[in-house]
Amino acid sequence: MALRLFRCSDCGHRMRFFGAACGNCFTRKPAFMRGEVLVVIVAAVGLLFLLL
Ligand SMILES: [Zn+2]
């Protein structure tokens, strides 16, 4: 099951959480909409808790 949280700003297609572009019109997503960014943030916070 894919997470589809965002709508494409161009065509309104519900985009997958992961992936760099809209699956319908292939417009590139803004960086903050990309799941990879969230994964990096979560990993960084997790590392901080491990160090404390
Ligand atoms: Zn689109």
mmCIF file of the protein (N, C-alpha, C, O) and its ligand, coordinates in Angstrom:
data_MODEL
# 
_entry.id   MODEL 
# 
loop_
_entity.id 
_entity.type 
_entity.pdbx_number_of_molecules 
1 polymer     1 
2 non-polymer 1 
# 
_entity_poly.entity_id                      1 
_entity_poly.type                           'polypeptide(L)' 
_entity_poly.nstd_linkage                   no 
_entity_poly.nstd_monomer                   no 
_entity_poly.pdbx_seq_one_letter_code       MALRLFRCSDCGHRMRFFGAACGNCFTRKPAFMRGEVLVVIVAAVGLLFLLL 
_entity_poly.pdbx_seq_one_letter_code_can   MALRLFRCSDCGHRMRFFGAACGNCFTRKPAFMRGEVLVVIVAAVGLLFLLL 
_entity_poly.pdbx_strand_id                 A 
# 
loop_
_entity_poly_seq.entity_id 
_entity_poly_seq.num 
_entity_poly_seq.mon_id 
_entity_poly_seq.hetero 
1 1  MET n 
1 2  ALA n 
1 3  LEU n 
1 4  ARG n 
1 5  LEU n 
1 6  PHE n 
1 7  ARG n 
1 8  CYS n 
1 9  SER n 
1 10 ASP n 
1 11 CYS n 
1 12 GLY n 
1 13 HIS n 
1 14 ARG n 
1 15 MET n 
1 16 ARG n 
1 17 PHE n 
1 18 PHE n 
1 19 GLY n 
1 20 ALA n 
1 21 ALA n 
1 22 CYS n 
1 23 GLY n 
1 24 ASN n 
1 25 CYS n 
1 26 PHE n 
1 27 THR n 
1 28 ARG n 
1 29 LYS n 
1 30 PRO n 
1 31 ALA n 
1 32 PHE n 
1 33 MET n 
1 34 ARG n 
1 35 GLY n 
1 36 GLU n 
1 37 VAL n 
1 38 LEU n 
1 39 VAL n 
1 40 VAL n 
1 41 ILE n 
1 42 VAL n 
1 43 ALA n 
1 44 ALA n 
1 45 VAL n 
1 46 GLY n 
1 47 LEU n 
1 48 LEU n 
1 49 PHE n 
1 50 LEU n 
1 51 LEU n 
1 52 LEU n 
# 
loop_
_struct_asym.id 
_struct_asym.entity_id 
A 1 
B 2 
# 
loop_
_chem_comp.id 
_chem_comp.type 
_chem_comp.mon_nstd_flag 
ALA 'L-peptide linking' y 
ARG 'L-peptide linking' y 
ASN 'L-peptide linking' y 
ASP 'L-peptide linking' y 
CYS 'L-peptide linking' y 
GLU 'L-peptide linking' y 
GLY 'peptide linking'   y 
HIS 'L-peptide linking' y 
ILE 'L-peptide linking' y 
LEU 'L-peptide linking' y 
LYS 'L-peptide linking' y 
MET 'L-peptide linking' y 
PHE 'L-peptide linking' y 
PRO 'L-peptide linking' y 
SER 'L-peptide linking' y 
THR 'L-peptide linking' y 
VAL 'L-peptide linking' y 
ZN  non-polymer         . 
# 
_pdbx_entity_nonpoly.entity_id   2 
_pdbx_entity_nonpoly.name        ? 
_pdbx_entity_nonpoly.comp_id     ZN 
# 
_pdbx_nonpoly_scheme.asym_id         B 
_pdbx_nonpoly_scheme.entity_id       2 
_pdbx_nonpoly_scheme.mon_id          ZN 
_pdbx_nonpoly_scheme.ndb_seq_num     1 
_pdbx_nonpoly_scheme.pdb_seq_num     101 
_pdbx_nonpoly_scheme.auth_seq_num    101 
_pdbx_nonpoly_scheme.pdb_mon_id      ZN 
_pdbx_nonpoly_scheme.auth_mon_id     ZN 
_pdbx_nonpoly_scheme.pdb_strand_id   A 
_pdbx_nonpoly_scheme.pdb_ins_code    . 
# 
loop_
_atom_site.group_PDB 
_atom_site.id 
_atom_site.type_symbol 
_atom_site.label_atom_id 
_atom_site.label_alt_id 
_atom_site.label_comp_id 
_atom_site.label_asym_id 
_atom_site.label_entity_id 
_atom_site.label_seq_id 
_atom_site.pdbx_PDB_ins_code 
_atom_site.Cartn_x 
_atom_site.Cartn_y 
_atom_site.Cartn_z 
_atom_site.occupancy 
_atom_site.B_iso_or_equiv 
_atom_site.pdbx_formal_charge 
_atom_site.auth_seq_id 
_atom_site.auth_comp_id 
_atom_site.auth_asym_id 
_atom_site.auth_atom_id 
_atom_site.pdbx_PDB_model_num 
ATOM   1   N  N  . MET A 1 1  ? 0.853  -1.198 0.000   1.00 0.00 ? 1   MET A N  1 
ATOM   2   C  CA . MET A 1 1  ? 0.000  0.000  0.000   1.00 0.00 ? 1   MET A CA 1 
ATOM   3   C  C  . MET A 1 1  ? 0.888  1.246  0.000   1.00 0.00 ? 1   MET A C  1 
ATOM   4   O  O  . MET A 1 1  ? 1.756  1.387  0.861   1.00 0.00 ? 1   MET A O  1 
ATOM   5   N  N  . ALA A 1 2  ? 0.683  2.111  -0.920  1.00 0.00 ? 2   ALA A N  1 
ATOM   6   C  CA . ALA A 1 2  ? 1.505  3.318  -1.019  1.00 0.00 ? 2   ALA A CA 1 
ATOM   7   C  C  . ALA A 1 2  ? 0.819  4.468  -0.298  1.00 0.00 ? 2   ALA A C  1 
ATOM   8   O  O  . ALA A 1 2  ? -0.399 4.643  -0.354  1.00 0.00 ? 2   ALA A O  1 
ATOM   9   N  N  . LEU A 1 3  ? 1.652  5.240  0.378   1.00 0.00 ? 3   LEU A N  1 
ATOM   10  C  CA . LEU A 1 3  ? 1.139  6.457  1.004   1.00 0.00 ? 3   LEU A CA 1 
ATOM   11  C  C  . LEU A 1 3  ? 0.956  7.517  -0.064  1.00 0.00 ? 3   LEU A C  1 
ATOM   12  O  O  . LEU A 1 3  ? 1.885  7.824  -0.812  1.00 0.00 ? 3   LEU A O  1 
ATOM   13  N  N  . ARG A 1 4  ? -0.229 8.069  -0.133  1.00 0.00 ? 4   ARG A N  1 
ATOM   14  C  CA . ARG A 1 4  ? -0.475 9.132  -1.115  1.00 0.00 ? 4   ARG A CA 1 
ATOM   15  C  C  . ARG A 1 4  ? -1.019 10.334 -0.359  1.00 0.00 ? 4   ARG A C  1 
ATOM   16  O  O  . ARG A 1 4  ? -2.225 10.471 -0.156  1.00 0.00 ? 4   ARG A O  1 
ATOM   17  N  N  . LEU A 1 5  ? -0.101 11.200 0.053   1.00 0.00 ? 5   LEU A N  1 
ATOM   18  C  CA . LEU A 1 5  ? -0.461 12.302 0.939   1.00 0.00 ? 5   LEU A CA 1 
ATOM   19  C  C  . LEU A 1 5  ? -0.566 13.625 0.205   1.00 0.00 ? 5   LEU A C  1 
ATOM   20  O  O  . LEU A 1 5  ? -1.240 14.544 0.669   1.00 0.00 ? 5   LEU A O  1 
ATOM   21  N  N  . PHE A 1 6  ? 0.093  13.726 -0.932  1.00 0.00 ? 6   PHE A N  1 
ATOM   22  C  CA . PHE A 1 6  ? 0.214  15.028 -1.578  1.00 0.00 ? 6   PHE A CA 1 
ATOM   23  C  C  . PHE A 1 6  ? -0.489 15.035 -2.920  1.00 0.00 ? 6   PHE A C  1 
ATOM   24  O  O  . PHE A 1 6  ? -0.566 14.019 -3.610  1.00 0.00 ? 6   PHE A O  1 
ATOM   25  N  N  . ARG A 1 7  ? -0.993 16.184 -3.269  1.00 0.00 ? 7   ARG A N  1 
ATOM   26  C  CA . ARG A 1 7  ? -1.563 16.361 -4.593  1.00 0.00 ? 7   ARG A CA 1 
ATOM   27  C  C  . ARG A 1 7  ? -0.596 17.153 -5.453  1.00 0.00 ? 7   ARG A C  1 
ATOM   28  O  O  . ARG A 1 7  ? 0.065  18.080 -4.986  1.00 0.00 ? 7   ARG A O  1 
ATOM   29  N  N  . CYS A 1 8  ? -0.529 16.772 -6.705  1.00 0.00 ? 8   CYS A N  1 
ATOM   30  C  CA . CYS A 1 8  ? 0.315  17.480 -7.650  1.00 0.00 ? 8   CYS A CA 1 
ATOM   31  C  C  . CYS A 1 8  ? -0.222 18.902 -7.842  1.00 0.00 ? 8   CYS A C  1 
ATOM   32  O  O  . CYS A 1 8  ? -1.425 19.104 -8.009  1.00 0.00 ? 8   CYS A O  1 
ATOM   33  N  N  . SER A 1 9  ? 0.682  19.874 -7.815  1.00 0.00 ? 9   SER A N  1 
ATOM   34  C  CA . SER A 1 9  ? 0.249  21.263 -7.976  1.00 0.00 ? 9   SER A CA 1 
ATOM   35  C  C  . SER A 1 9  ? -0.150 21.551 -9.415  1.00 0.00 ? 9   SER A C  1 
ATOM   36  O  O  . SER A 1 9  ? -0.833 22.539 -9.684  1.00 0.00 ? 9   SER A O  1 
ATOM   37  N  N  . ASP A 1 10 ? 0.266  20.705 -10.331 1.00 0.00 ? 10  ASP A N  1 
ATOM   38  C  CA . ASP A 1 10 ? -0.036 20.927 -11.743 1.00 0.00 ? 10  ASP A CA 1 
ATOM   39  C  C  . ASP A 1 10 ? -1.343 20.267 -12.170 1.00 0.00 ? 10  ASP A C  1 
ATOM   40  O  O  . ASP A 1 10 ? -2.186 20.909 -12.797 1.00 0.00 ? 10  ASP A O  1 
ATOM   41  N  N  . CYS A 1 11 ? -1.516 18.985 -11.833 1.00 0.00 ? 11  CYS A N  1 
ATOM   42  C  CA . CYS A 1 11 ? -2.655 18.243 -12.381 1.00 0.00 ? 11  CYS A CA 1 
ATOM   43  C  C  . CYS A 1 11 ? -3.597 17.726 -11.299 1.00 0.00 ? 11  CYS A C  1 
ATOM   44  O  O  . CYS A 1 11 ? -4.665 17.206 -11.622 1.00 0.00 ? 11  CYS A O  1 
ATOM   45  N  N  . GLY A 1 12 ? -3.224 17.857 -9.999  1.00 0.00 ? 12  GLY A N  1 
ATOM   46  C  CA . GLY A 1 12 ? -4.099 17.407 -8.928  1.00 0.00 ? 12  GLY A CA 1 
ATOM   47  C  C  . GLY A 1 12 ? -4.039 15.922 -8.662  1.00 0.00 ? 12  GLY A C  1 
ATOM   48  O  O  . GLY A 1 12 ? -4.759 15.416 -7.801  1.00 0.00 ? 12  GLY A O  1 
ATOM   49  N  N  . HIS A 1 13 ? -3.202 15.222 -9.379  1.00 0.00 ? 13  HIS A N  1 
ATOM   50  C  CA . HIS A 1 13 ? -3.019 13.794 -9.171  1.00 0.00 ? 13  HIS A CA 1 
ATOM   51  C  C  . HIS A 1 13 ? -2.470 13.551 -7.783  1.00 0.00 ? 13  HIS A C  1 
ATOM   52  O  O  . HIS A 1 13 ? -1.595 14.288 -7.330  1.00 0.00 ? 13  HIS A O  1 
ATOM   53  N  N  . ARG A 1 14 ? -2.966 12.525 -7.092  1.00 0.00 ? 14  ARG A N  1 
ATOM   54  C  CA . ARG A 1 14 ? -2.434 12.211 -5.759  1.00 0.00 ? 14  ARG A CA 1 
ATOM   55  C  C  . ARG A 1 14 ? -1.109 11.493 -5.932  1.00 0.00 ? 14  ARG A C  1 
ATOM   56  O  O  . ARG A 1 14 ? -1.037 10.410 -6.513  1.00 0.00 ? 14  ARG A O  1 
ATOM   57  N  N  . MET A 1 15 ? -0.061 12.121 -5.416  1.00 0.00 ? 15  MET A N  1 
ATOM   58  C  CA . MET A 1 15 ? 1.277  11.608 -5.646  1.00 0.00 ? 15  MET A CA 1 
ATOM   59  C  C  . MET A 1 15 ? 1.687  10.645 -4.565  1.00 0.00 ? 15  MET A C  1 
ATOM   60  O  O  . MET A 1 15 ? 1.239  10.735 -3.422  1.00 0.00 ? 15  MET A O  1 
ATOM   61  N  N  . ARG A 1 16 ? 2.540  9.726  -4.938  1.00 0.00 ? 16  ARG A N  1 
ATOM   62  C  CA . ARG A 1 16 ? 3.126  8.819  -3.962  1.00 0.00 ? 16  ARG A CA 1 
ATOM   63  C  C  . ARG A 1 16 ? 4.036  9.612  -3.035  1.00 0.00 ? 16  ARG A C  1 
ATOM   64  O  O  . ARG A 1 16 ? 4.641  10.611 -3.425  1.00 0.00 ? 16  ARG A O  1 
ATOM   65  N  N  . PHE A 1 17 ? 4.117  9.124  -1.768  1.00 0.00 ? 17  PHE A N  1 
ATOM   66  C  CA . PHE A 1 17 ? 4.933  9.780  -0.759  1.00 0.00 ? 17  PHE A CA 1 
ATOM   67  C  C  . PHE A 1 17 ? 6.396  9.756  -1.175  1.00 0.00 ? 17  PHE A C  1 
ATOM   68  O  O  . PHE A 1 17 ? 7.109  10.749 -1.030  1.00 0.00 ? 17  PHE A O  1 
ATOM   69  N  N  . PHE A 1 18 ? 6.833  8.623  -1.688  1.00 0.00 ? 18  PHE A N  1 
ATOM   70  C  CA . PHE A 1 18 ? 8.204  8.518  -2.169  1.00 0.00 ? 18  PHE A CA 1 
ATOM   71  C  C  . PHE A 1 18 ? 8.216  8.737  -3.672  1.00 0.00 ? 18  PHE A C  1 
ATOM   72  O  O  . PHE A 1 18 ? 7.212  8.545  -4.359  1.00 0.00 ? 18  PHE A O  1 
ATOM   73  N  N  . GLY A 1 19 ? 9.367  9.139  -4.156  1.00 0.00 ? 19  GLY A N  1 
ATOM   74  C  CA . GLY A 1 19 ? 9.481  9.418  -5.578  1.00 0.00 ? 19  GLY A CA 1 
ATOM   75  C  C  . GLY A 1 19 ? 9.626  10.897 -5.795  1.00 0.00 ? 19  GLY A C  1 
ATOM   76  O  O  . GLY A 1 19 ? 9.113  11.702 -5.018  1.00 0.00 ? 19  GLY A O  1 
ATOM   77  N  N  . ALA A 1 20 ? 10.317 11.255 -6.839  1.00 0.00 ? 20  ALA A N  1 
ATOM   78  C  CA . ALA A 1 20 ? 10.710 12.646 -7.027  1.00 0.00 ? 20  ALA A CA 1 
ATOM   79  C  C  . ALA A 1 20 ? 9.753  13.419 -7.914  1.00 0.00 ? 20  ALA A C  1 
ATOM   80  O  O  . ALA A 1 20 ? 9.882  14.636 -8.046  1.00 0.00 ? 20  ALA A O  1 
ATOM   81  N  N  . ALA A 1 21 ? 8.786  12.729 -8.528  1.00 0.00 ? 21  ALA A N  1 
ATOM   82  C  CA . ALA A 1 21 ? 7.937  13.423 -9.492  1.00 0.00 ? 21  ALA A CA 1 
ATOM   83  C  C  . ALA A 1 21 ? 6.525  12.875 -9.464  1.00 0.00 ? 21  ALA A C  1 
ATOM   84  O  O  . ALA A 1 21 ? 6.277  11.770 -8.980  1.00 0.00 ? 21  ALA A O  1 
ATOM   85  N  N  . CYS A 1 22 ? 5.600  13.671 -9.994  1.00 0.00 ? 22  CYS A N  1 
ATOM   86  C  CA . CYS A 1 22 ? 4.206  13.252 -10.134 1.00 0.00 ? 22  CYS A CA 1 
ATOM   87  C  C  . CYS A 1 22 ? 4.117  12.039 -11.055 1.00 0.00 ? 22  CYS A C  1 
ATOM   88  O  O  . CYS A 1 22 ? 4.781  11.997 -12.091 1.00 0.00 ? 22  CYS A O  1 
ATOM   89  N  N  . GLY A 1 23 ? 3.305  11.056 -10.685 1.00 0.00 ? 23  GLY A N  1 
ATOM   90  C  CA . GLY A 1 23 ? 3.174  9.862  -11.491 1.00 0.00 ? 23  GLY A CA 1 
ATOM   91  C  C  . GLY A 1 23 ? 2.290  10.065 -12.705 1.00 0.00 ? 23  GLY A C  1 
ATOM   92  O  O  . GLY A 1 23 ? 2.249  9.210  -13.590 1.00 0.00 ? 23  GLY A O  1 
ATOM   93  N  N  . ASN A 1 24 ? 1.585  11.177 -12.759 1.00 0.00 ? 24  ASN A N  1 
ATOM   94  C  CA . ASN A 1 24 ? 0.659  11.427 -13.861 1.00 0.00 ? 24  ASN A CA 1 
ATOM   95  C  C  . ASN A 1 24 ? 1.265  12.348 -14.921 1.00 0.00 ? 24  ASN A C  1 
ATOM   96  O  O  . ASN A 1 24 ? 1.264  12.022 -16.108 1.00 0.00 ? 24  ASN A O  1 
ATOM   97  N  N  . CYS A 1 25 ? 1.781  13.499 -14.484 1.00 0.00 ? 25  CYS A N  1 
ATOM   98  C  CA . CYS A 1 25 ? 2.296  14.467 -15.446 1.00 0.00 ? 25  CYS A CA 1 
ATOM   99  C  C  . CYS A 1 25 ? 3.814  14.618 -15.353 1.00 0.00 ? 25  CYS A C  1 
ATOM   100 O  O  . CYS A 1 25 ? 4.423  15.357 -16.126 1.00 0.00 ? 25  CYS A O  1 
ATOM   101 N  N  . PHE A 1 26 ? 4.425  13.898 -14.383 1.00 0.00 ? 26  PHE A N  1 
ATOM   102 C  CA . PHE A 1 26 ? 5.888  13.850 -14.236 1.00 0.00 ? 26  PHE A CA 1 
ATOM   103 C  C  . PHE A 1 26 ? 6.502  15.191 -13.860 1.00 0.00 ? 26  PHE A C  1 
ATOM   104 O  O  . PHE A 1 26 ? 7.696  15.416 -14.061 1.00 0.00 ? 26  PHE A O  1 
ATOM   105 N  N  . THR A 1 27 ? 5.666  16.095 -13.304 1.00 0.00 ? 27  THR A N  1 
ATOM   106 C  CA . THR A 1 27 ? 6.235  17.316 -12.741 1.00 0.00 ? 27  THR A CA 1 
ATOM   107 C  C  . THR A 1 27 ? 7.044  16.958 -11.496 1.00 0.00 ? 27  THR A C  1 
ATOM   108 O  O  . THR A 1 27 ? 6.597  16.161 -10.670 1.00 0.00 ? 27  THR A O  1 
ATOM   109 N  N  . ARG A 1 28 ? 8.203  17.532 -11.366 1.00 0.00 ? 28  ARG A N  1 
ATOM   110 C  CA . ARG A 1 28 ? 9.035  17.235 -10.198 1.00 0.00 ? 28  ARG A CA 1 
ATOM   111 C  C  . ARG A 1 28 ? 8.417  17.834 -8.944  1.00 0.00 ? 28  ARG A C  1 
ATOM   112 O  O  . ARG A 1 28 ? 7.924  18.962 -8.953  1.00 0.00 ? 28  ARG A O  1 
ATOM   113 N  N  . LYS A 1 29 ? 8.454  17.053 -7.856  1.00 0.00 ? 29  LYS A N  1 
ATOM   114 C  CA . LYS A 1 29 ? 7.908  17.528 -6.596  1.00 0.00 ? 29  LYS A CA 1 
ATOM   115 C  C  . LYS A 1 29 ? 8.895  18.455 -5.919  1.00 0.00 ? 29  LYS A C  1 
ATOM   116 O  O  . LYS A 1 29 ? 10.105 18.319 -6.098  1.00 0.00 ? 29  LYS A O  1 
ATOM   117 N  N  . PRO A 1 30 ? 8.375  19.417 -5.126  1.00 0.00 ? 30  PRO A N  1 
ATOM   118 C  CA . PRO A 1 30 ? 9.272  20.217 -4.277  1.00 0.00 ? 30  PRO A CA 1 
ATOM   119 C  C  . PRO A 1 30 ? 9.963  19.313 -3.274  1.00 0.00 ? 30  PRO A C  1 
ATOM   120 O  O  . PRO A 1 30 ? 9.413  18.281 -2.890  1.00 0.00 ? 30  PRO A O  1 
ATOM   121 N  N  . ALA A 1 31 ? 11.152 19.683 -2.846  1.00 0.00 ? 31  ALA A N  1 
ATOM   122 C  CA . ALA A 1 31 ? 11.961 18.828 -1.973  1.00 0.00 ? 31  ALA A CA 1 
ATOM   123 C  C  . ALA A 1 31 ? 11.233 18.485 -0.684  1.00 0.00 ? 31  ALA A C  1 
ATOM   124 O  O  . ALA A 1 31 ? 11.362 17.368 -0.183  1.00 0.00 ? 31  ALA A O  1 
ATOM   125 N  N  . PHE A 1 32 ? 10.455 19.446 -0.126  1.00 0.00 ? 32  PHE A N  1 
ATOM   126 C  CA . PHE A 1 32 ? 9.816  19.187 1.163   1.00 0.00 ? 32  PHE A CA 1 
ATOM   127 C  C  . PHE A 1 32 ? 8.699  18.173 1.061   1.00 0.00 ? 32  PHE A C  1 
ATOM   128 O  O  . PHE A 1 32 ? 8.272  17.629 2.079   1.00 0.00 ? 32  PHE A O  1 
ATOM   129 N  N  . MET A 1 33 ? 8.218  17.906 -0.126  1.00 0.00 ? 33  MET A N  1 
ATOM   130 C  CA . MET A 1 33 ? 7.149  16.916 -0.302  1.00 0.00 ? 33  MET A CA 1 
ATOM   131 C  C  . MET A 1 33 ? 7.706  15.502 -0.465  1.00 0.00 ? 33  MET A C  1 
ATOM   132 O  O  . MET A 1 33 ? 6.951  14.530 -0.487  1.00 0.00 ? 33  MET A O  1 
ATOM   133 N  N  . ARG A 1 34 ? 9.003  15.398 -0.576  1.00 0.00 ? 34  ARG A N  1 
ATOM   134 C  CA . ARG A 1 34 ? 9.588  14.094 -0.848  1.00 0.00 ? 34  ARG A CA 1 
ATOM   135 C  C  . ARG A 1 34 ? 9.806  13.316 0.441   1.00 0.00 ? 34  ARG A C  1 
ATOM   136 O  O  . ARG A 1 34 ? 10.333 13.847 1.418   1.00 0.00 ? 34  ARG A O  1 
ATOM   137 N  N  . GLY A 1 35 ? 9.400  12.070 0.433   1.00 0.00 ? 35  GLY A N  1 
ATOM   138 C  CA . GLY A 1 35 ? 9.538  11.224 1.611   1.00 0.00 ? 35  GLY A CA 1 
ATOM   139 C  C  . GLY A 1 35 ? 10.970 11.062 2.060   1.00 0.00 ? 35  GLY A C  1 
ATOM   140 O  O  . GLY A 1 35 ? 11.239 10.896 3.249   1.00 0.00 ? 35  GLY A O  1 
ATOM   141 N  N  . GLU A 1 36 ? 11.890 11.108 1.118   1.00 0.00 ? 36  GLU A N  1 
ATOM   142 C  CA . GLU A 1 36 ? 13.297 10.918 1.464   1.00 0.00 ? 36  GLU A CA 1 
ATOM   143 C  C  . GLU A 1 36 ? 13.754 11.963 2.468   1.00 0.00 ? 36  GLU A C  1 
ATOM   144 O  O  . GLU A 1 36 ? 14.548 11.664 3.360   1.00 0.00 ? 36  GLU A O  1 
ATOM   145 N  N  . VAL A 1 37 ? 13.254 13.194 2.328   1.00 0.00 ? 37  VAL A N  1 
ATOM   146 C  CA . VAL A 1 37 ? 13.635 14.266 3.246   1.00 0.00 ? 37  VAL A CA 1 
ATOM   147 C  C  . VAL A 1 37 ? 13.161 13.941 4.657   1.00 0.00 ? 37  VAL A C  1 
ATOM   148 O  O  . VAL A 1 37 ? 13.903 14.125 5.622   1.00 0.00 ? 37  VAL A O  1 
ATOM   149 N  N  . LEU A 1 38 ? 11.932 13.460 4.780   1.00 0.00 ? 38  LEU A N  1 
ATOM   150 C  CA . LEU A 1 38 ? 11.392 13.094 6.090   1.00 0.00 ? 38  LEU A CA 1 
ATOM   151 C  C  . LEU A 1 38 ? 12.200 11.962 6.711   1.00 0.00 ? 38  LEU A C  1 
ATOM   152 O  O  . LEU A 1 38 ? 12.468 11.970 7.913   1.00 0.00 ? 38  LEU A O  1 
ATOM   153 N  N  . VAL A 1 39 ? 12.584 10.992 5.893   1.00 0.00 ? 39  VAL A N  1 
ATOM   154 C  CA . VAL A 1 39 ? 13.370 9.860  6.400   1.00 0.00 ? 39  VAL A CA 1 
ATOM   155 C  C  . VAL A 1 39 ? 14.684 10.359 6.971   1.00 0.00 ? 39  VAL A C  1 
ATOM   156 O  O  . VAL A 1 39 ? 15.122 9.896  8.024   1.00 0.00 ? 39  VAL A O  1 
ATOM   157 N  N  . VAL A 1 40 ? 15.317 11.301 6.281   1.00 0.00 ? 40  VAL A N  1 
ATOM   158 C  CA . VAL A 1 40 ? 16.591 11.864 6.756   1.00 0.00 ? 40  VAL A CA 1 
ATOM   159 C  C  . VAL A 1 40 ? 16.371 12.591 8.075   1.00 0.00 ? 40  VAL A C  1 
ATOM   160 O  O  . VAL A 1 40 ? 17.181 12.454 8.992   1.00 0.00 ? 40  VAL A O  1 
ATOM   161 N  N  . ILE A 1 41 ? 15.292 13.362 8.191   1.00 0.00 ? 41  ILE A N  1 
ATOM   162 C  CA . ILE A 1 41 ? 15.009 14.104 9.425   1.00 0.00 ? 41  ILE A CA 1 
ATOM   163 C  C  . ILE A 1 41 ? 14.769 13.130 10.573  1.00 0.00 ? 41  ILE A C  1 
ATOM   164 O  O  . ILE A 1 41 ? 15.312 13.308 11.663  1.00 0.00 ? 41  ILE A O  1 
ATOM   165 N  N  . VAL A 1 42 ? 13.964 12.108 10.336  1.00 0.00 ? 42  VAL A N  1 
ATOM   166 C  CA . VAL A 1 42 ? 13.671 11.119 11.375  1.00 0.00 ? 42  VAL A CA 1 
ATOM   167 C  C  . VAL A 1 42 ? 14.946 10.409 11.802  1.00 0.00 ? 42  VAL A C  1 
ATOM   168 O  O  . VAL A 1 42 ? 15.153 10.169 12.992  1.00 0.00 ? 42  VAL A O  1 
ATOM   169 N  N  . ALA A 1 43 ? 15.795 10.073 10.852  1.00 0.00 ? 43  ALA A N  1 
ATOM   170 C  CA . ALA A 1 43 ? 17.062 9.409  11.161  1.00 0.00 ? 43  ALA A CA 1 
ATOM   171 C  C  . ALA A 1 43 ? 17.952 10.320 11.996  1.00 0.00 ? 43  ALA A C  1 
ATOM   172 O  O  . ALA A 1 43 ? 18.598 9.858  12.936  1.00 0.00 ? 43  ALA A O  1 
ATOM   173 N  N  . ALA A 1 44 ? 17.993 11.610 11.665  1.00 0.00 ? 44  ALA A N  1 
ATOM   174 C  CA . ALA A 1 44 ? 18.824 12.568 12.401  1.00 0.00 ? 44  ALA A CA 1 
ATOM   175 C  C  . ALA A 1 44 ? 18.317 12.713 13.831  1.00 0.00 ? 44  ALA A C  1 
ATOM   176 O  O  . ALA A 1 44 ? 19.115 12.736 14.769  1.00 0.00 ? 44  ALA A O  1 
ATOM   177 N  N  . VAL A 1 45 ? 17.001 12.811 14.011  1.00 0.00 ? 45  VAL A N  1 
ATOM   178 C  CA . VAL A 1 45 ? 16.424 12.932 15.352  1.00 0.00 ? 45  VAL A CA 1 
ATOM   179 C  C  . VAL A 1 45 ? 16.695 11.661 16.148  1.00 0.00 ? 45  VAL A C  1 
ATOM   180 O  O  . VAL A 1 45 ? 17.022 11.723 17.333  1.00 0.00 ? 45  VAL A O  1 
ATOM   181 N  N  . GLY A 1 46 ? 16.559 10.513 15.497  1.00 0.00 ? 46  GLY A N  1 
ATOM   182 C  CA . GLY A 1 46 ? 16.851 9.244  16.156  1.00 0.00 ? 46  GLY A CA 1 
ATOM   183 C  C  . GLY A 1 46 ? 18.287 9.167  16.632  1.00 0.00 ? 46  GLY A C  1 
ATOM   184 O  O  . GLY A 1 46 ? 18.558 8.701  17.739  1.00 0.00 ? 46  GLY A O  1 
ATOM   185 N  N  . LEU A 1 47 ? 19.207 9.624  15.797  1.00 0.00 ? 47  LEU A N  1 
ATOM   186 C  CA . LEU A 1 47 ? 20.620 9.636  16.169  1.00 0.00 ? 47  LEU A CA 1 
ATOM   187 C  C  . LEU A 1 47 ? 20.851 10.544 17.379  1.00 0.00 ? 47  LEU A C  1 
ATOM   188 O  O  . LEU A 1 47 ? 21.620 10.209 18.280  1.00 0.00 ? 47  LEU A O  1 
ATOM   189 N  N  . LEU A 1 48 ? 20.171 11.705 17.387  1.00 0.00 ? 48  LEU A N  1 
ATOM   190 C  CA . LEU A 1 48 ? 20.316 12.632 18.509  1.00 0.00 ? 48  LEU A CA 1 
ATOM   191 C  C  . LEU A 1 48 ? 19.890 11.966 19.824  1.00 0.00 ? 48  LEU A C  1 
ATOM   192 O  O  . LEU A 1 48 ? 20.559 12.107 20.848  1.00 0.00 ? 48  LEU A O  1 
ATOM   193 N  N  . PHE A 1 49 ? 18.755 11.230 19.776  1.00 0.00 ? 49  PHE A N  1 
ATOM   194 C  CA . PHE A 1 49 ? 18.287 10.564 20.985  1.00 0.00 ? 49  PHE A CA 1 
ATOM   195 C  C  . PHE A 1 49 ? 19.243 9.472  21.419  1.00 0.00 ? 49  PHE A C  1 
ATOM   196 O  O  . PHE A 1 49 ? 19.413 9.234  22.615  1.00 0.00 ? 49  PHE A O  1 
ATOM   197 N  N  . LEU A 1 50 ? 19.875 8.799  20.451  1.00 0.00 ? 50  LEU A N  1 
ATOM   198 C  CA . LEU A 1 50 ? 20.833 7.770  20.796  1.00 0.00 ? 50  LEU A CA 1 
ATOM   199 C  C  . LEU A 1 50 ? 22.055 8.357  21.490  1.00 0.00 ? 50  LEU A C  1 
ATOM   200 O  O  . LEU A 1 50 ? 22.658 7.717  22.351  1.00 0.00 ? 50  LEU A O  1 
ATOM   201 N  N  . LEU A 1 51 ? 22.416 9.580  21.107  1.00 0.00 ? 51  LEU A N  1 
ATOM   202 C  CA . LEU A 1 51 ? 23.613 10.215 21.657  1.00 0.00 ? 51  LEU A CA 1 
ATOM   203 C  C  . LEU A 1 51 ? 23.358 10.826 23.021  1.00 0.00 ? 51  LEU A C  1 
ATOM   204 O  O  . LEU A 1 51 ? 24.296 11.027 23.793  1.00 0.00 ? 51  LEU A O  1 
ATOM   205 N  N  . LEU A 1 52 ? 22.100 11.126 23.332  1.00 0.00 ? 52  LEU A N  1 
ATOM   206 C  CA . LEU A 1 52 ? 21.806 11.772 24.621  1.00 0.00 ? 52  LEU A CA 1 
ATOM   207 C  C  . LEU A 1 52 ? 21.836 10.757 25.794  1.00 0.00 ? 52  LEU A C  1 
ATOM   208 O  O  . LEU A 1 52 ? 21.611 11.134 26.943  1.00 0.00 ? 52  LEU A O  1 
HETATM 209 ZN ZN . ZN  B 2 .  ? 0.885  15.956 -11.892 1.00 0.00 2 101 ZN  A ZN 1 
# 
